[in-house]
Amino acid sequence: MTYEDVRYEDVRYQVDGPNAVITIDREKRMNAFRGKTIEELIHAFKRAWADASVHAVIFTGAGDRAFCVGGDVKQRAETGNYGPTENGLFEVGYLQRLIREIPKPVIAAVNGAAIGGGHVLHVLCDLSIAAGHATFGQAGPRVGSFDAGFGSAYLARVVGEKRAREIWFLLDQYDAATAERWGLVNKVVPKEELLPAAKAWGERMAKYSPTALRFLKTSFNADTEHQAGLSNLAMAGLDTFVQTDEAKEGAAAFAEKRQPDFAKYYQQH
């Protein structure tokens, strides 16, 4: 079977000139990802890697409400996990590393809310361009989850320690203008100009030396590559944590649209 023979359920893949456009296609779930979504995104990014005609990857979400709001917490509340995959693994940590490792620039076209794990994915992209109505923020501690790897350590490199801690500890949401001012995104444009602007960046970079761009990306990554170890540790810890009553309370509260009650868990710390 070739890459071209694959049919995705949660993802759309299109090559437009020198750009591969990878879209999370779960608009009714605010483009939240489940295990299958991650599996298909990994396949799509590898497909773009293998295609010599692709010079840049544009990563976005369907519709204009959300880029991605992270893991599908409703699914987690219903089944206790993020659903089945072909190999039985939930490989969001691998997807994070793949975005860094693919030897082509990855542009996040943030078309709405980038929250939780979706926020982490856009931060890990090489460049981020946002629609004017886009919003940014974290949600993990509210829903019984966390990303103590790239999602926090690399974020601190992007916006600084104080801002990163504010994002994770206060769980506020920030508008696109604030995200640009903080360095979370490179540029903000009207929503109708988002994909054309992202594609224009890809077309521009397609005129440059691919080897030079590959070495530059690797060089930028080298400074934070040790954070991959933190990511592995964090993912292992998260796998354990989500099975606890404390984490399950966060997911259940989200699904039931109520405030979580974590009061009794403070006695354990």
DAPEVEN-V253910 format. One record per pair of residues at least 4 apart in sequence whose C-alpha atoms are under 6 Angstrom apart, sorted by the first residue. I is the first residue (numbers start at 1). J is the second residue. D is the distance in whole Angstrom. If there is no record, write none. Layout:
i,j,d
I,J,D
I,J,D
//
This chain:
i,j,d
10,25,5
10,37,5
11,23,6
11,24,5
11,25,5
12,22,6
12,23,5
13,21,6
13,22,5
14,20,6
14,21,5
15,19,6
15,20,4
18,54,5
18,55,5
19,54,5
19,56,5
19,57,6
20,57,5
21,57,6
21,58,5
22,59,5
23,60,5
23,61,5
24,31,6
24,61,5
24,62,6
25,62,5
26,31,4
27,31,5
27,62,6
30,66,5
31,68,5
32,68,5
32,69,5
32,70,5
32,71,5
32,72,5
33,37,5
33,71,5
33,72,5
34,72,6
34,82,5
35,82,5
35,83,5
35,85,6
35,90,5
36,85,5
42,95,6
55,206,5
56,104,5
56,105,5
56,106,6
56,202,5
57,106,5
58,106,6
58,107,5
58,108,6
59,108,5
59,109,6
60,67,6
60,109,5
61,67,4
64,111,5
64,112,5
65,112,5
66,112,4
66,113,4
67,110,5
67,111,5
67,112,5
67,113,5
67,114,5
68,114,5
68,118,4
69,114,6
69,115,4
69,116,6
69,118,5
70,116,5
70,117,4
70,118,4
73,251,6
74,255,5
75,82,6
76,80,5
76,81,5
76,82,5
77,251,5
77,252,5
98,102,6
103,214,5
105,126,6
106,125,5
106,126,5
107,125,6
107,127,5
107,128,6
108,122,6
108,125,6
108,128,5
109,129,5
109,130,6
110,130,5
111,131,5
112,134,4
113,134,5
113,135,5
114,118,5
114,119,5
114,136,5
115,119,5
115,136,6
115,137,5
115,138,5
116,138,4
116,139,5
120,151,5
128,185,5
128,186,6
129,185,6
129,186,6
129,187,5
129,188,6
130,188,5
131,188,6
131,189,5
131,190,5
131,191,5
131,194,6
132,176,6
132,188,6
132,189,6
132,190,5
134,176,5
135,174,5
135,175,5
135,176,6
136,173,5
136,174,5
137,173,5
138,168,6
138,171,5
139,171,6
140,144,6
140,145,4
140,146,5
141,145,6
143,250,4
143,251,5
144,247,4
144,250,4
147,151,5
148,152,5
148,234,5
149,153,6
149,230,5
149,231,4
149,234,5
150,154,5
150,231,6
151,155,6
156,160,5
156,161,5
156,164,5
159,163,6
159,182,6
165,169,6
166,170,6
167,171,6
179,184,5
179,185,6
180,184,6
180,185,5
193,197,6
195,199,6
221,225,6
230,234,6
242,247,5
248,252,6
249,253,6
250,260,6
253,257,6
253,258,5
253,259,6
253,260,5
//
